[in-house]
Amino acid sequence: MKHAVVIGAGFGGLALAIRLQSAGVPTTVVEARDRPGGRAYVWEKDGFTFDAGPTVITDPDCLKALWALSGRDMAEDVELVPVSPFYRLTWPDGTVFDYTNDDATLAAEIARLNAADVAGYRRFLDYAAGVYREGYVKLGAVPFLDFASMLKAAPALARYQAWRSVYSVVSGFVKDEKLRQALSFHTLLVGGNPMTTSAIYALIHKLERDGGVWFAKGGTNRLVAGMVRHFERIGGTLKLGDPVVEIESEGERVTGVRTASGWRADADAVASNADIVHSYRDLLSHRRGAAEARRLQKKRFSPSLFLVHFGVRGTFPELPHHMILFGPRYRGLLDEIYRGDALPEDFSLYLHHPSATDPGMAPAGHSTFYALAPVGHLGRLRIDWDAEGPRLADRILDEVARRIGVPDLKERIVTRFHYAPPDFARDLNAHLGSAFSLEPVLTQSAWFRTHNRDDVVLNLYFVGAGTHPGAGIPGVVASAKATAALMLADFRRA
């Protein structure tokens, strides 16, 4: 009987482990941290629950499929609650735009910005449906192991002008600048610059329109906990708090893993959900590791994030679950985040208010929030985060207070802390503190991304944001489907 080891209990690692275990392959997941989740970690402080990472759940069907593999129902372990509006978008001049999948409501919101863009939006939605079909349904869970597979996909990608940016394509359909921002910001949720990320990523819009936007009751980490519960129910093993320090190899194959405690496990296959540079450079004992790490380090990595978590006295029923607080600049700010070497003076923020949907995320009469600002990764933004972090956190809180109309917000704070690029590097071994691994530009997508199976060490596999198709919950869950299919086929041939 074949045995697999998965390094890392993030969404990708757990989804892969569930697929393997459901297929009868005994699977062990080894996680460095004290809790599963990876970027979807959780903190519980002073009665507040703070999600560390992804909070926008789309395409719930891709998650439900993990339970269905063994004839179970995800609802046994996870309660998903719909979020409406999906996002409330605001601008410094007071403009507000509620983004939803209700056609009549959305048409009215668009018309308030520019009535002429209602028809353009409908054409954009048709375009998004096309790239969703070609880029996600057909190719999202297909591993690109050779350039021929890329060439086979090229005609469809060319038909949708994949070489253009999301912002460029959106601008061809709608004329209002605020609406262009509203329809292109989604790439930031997977680490991509709307000005440079391939137009294929417009599929995110269709994904949301069809599947909705959801929140796991109790926080995103309750979804992680549900995945763990199901994985262990079907016989899987999870080992926590013991980082893998070596992927052992013999000849041209990996043979197992060794952890910091000295524990080791033999394996017929190893799959890494850890950072791709860390996996090759620091873990893989095979000579392939150092060479591939050097190659990867020359690539473009997505920015990092700066998050301020805060729990406050009072409830705010007028504030929705998700808000995007656009700053005074869009293109200029993005240029500084992705290409600059200094901390911008202004920022755009994502404000997460989970207690709007689930009051249990905070004590009675209180609210839980985090405010997130994209910032340059450690390779570009070389600043003293110990000194700058508290100052940036105060600036962000001041801006949030002003934009949501709660002038005494800081006085209401019961507990707060922030999470900066060095934390991503330390806690997650993320190369350069990147929050999303490789930047999702066309030349780093599909075959150009880290392959789901290594080209040389053929029983070493990858899953998660650094491999195809990329970051975001649907992306890493799709990568698990692609990688599991490869591993199971290879097991059958062995």
Sequence and secondary structure as in RCSB ss.txt:
>XXXX:A:sequence
MKHAVVIGAGFGGLALAIRLQSAGVPTTVVEARDRPGGRAYVWEKDGFTFDAGPTVITDPDCLKALWALSGRDMA
EDVELVPVSPFYRLTWPDGTVFDYTNDDATLAAEIARLNAADVAGYRRFLDYAAGVYREGYVKLGAVPFLDFASM
LKAAPALARYQAWRSVYSVVSGFVKDEKLRQALSFHTLLVGGNPMTTSAIYALIHKLERDGGVWFAKGGTNRLVA
GMVRHFERIGGTLKLGDPVVEIESEGERVTGVRTASGWRADADAVASNADIVHSYRDLLSHRRGAAEARRLQKKR
FSPSLFLVHFGVRGTFPELPHHMILFGPRYRGLLDEIYRGDALPEDFSLYLHHPSATDPGMAPAGHSTFYALAPV
GHLGRLRIDWDAEGPRLADRILDEVARRIGVPDLKERIVTRFHYAPPDFARDLNAHLGSAFSLEPVLTQSAWFRT
HNRDDVVLNLYFVGAGTHPGAGIPGVVASAKATAALMLADFRRA
>XXXX:A:secstr
   EEEE  SHHHHHHHHHHHHTT  EEEE SSSSS GGG EEEETTEEEE S   B  HHHHHHHHHTTT  GG
GT  EEE SSSEEEE TTS EEEE S HHHHHHHHHHHHTTHHHHHHHHHHHHHHHIIIIIITTTT    SHHHH
HHHHHHHHHTTTTSBHHHHHHHH   HHHHHHHHGGGGGGT  TTTSBGGGGHHHHHHHHH  EEETT HHHHHH
HHHHHHHHTT EEE S  EEEEEEETTEEEEEEETTS EEE SEEEE S HHHIIIIIB STHHHHHHHHHTTS 
B  EEEEEEEEEES  TTS SEEEE  S SHHHHHHHHH SS  SS  EEEE GGGT GGGS TTEEEEEEEEEE
  TTT    HHHHHHHHHHHHHHHHHHHHT TTHHHHEEEEEEE HHHHHHHH  GGG SSSB   GGGSGGGSB
 SB SSSTTEEE STTBSS SSHHHHHHHHHHHHHHHHHHHHH 
